[in-house]
Amino acid sequence: MADDEPGVDADAVVSSAERSALITSTRYTTQGSAEIAGASTDLVLARYDGRLHIFTRDQDNRADLVPPPYEVNDVHDALADLLA
């Protein structure tokens, strides 16, 4: 089960996490035989205090991590959304 409650200090959770992972998805387009990198989306998973927290990049300030703008009930679903 994922925890993405608003108001959680993402930096504190990630820096104190027992385990964490950064997953980046980059969209590619093709022009002839070349692949061109497009927009990237990050998903950060952090296990802290027995709970799994999920964060994404803030759209207004990409240096900040925030809870996703959608409800996350399952990490598998969050990954599927990222890759869709």
ABEGO torsion letter per residue (X at the ends): XBBABBGBBAAAAAAABABBBBBBBBBBBBBEABBBBBBBBBBBBBBBGGBBBBBBBBAABAABBBBBABBBABAAAAAAAAAX
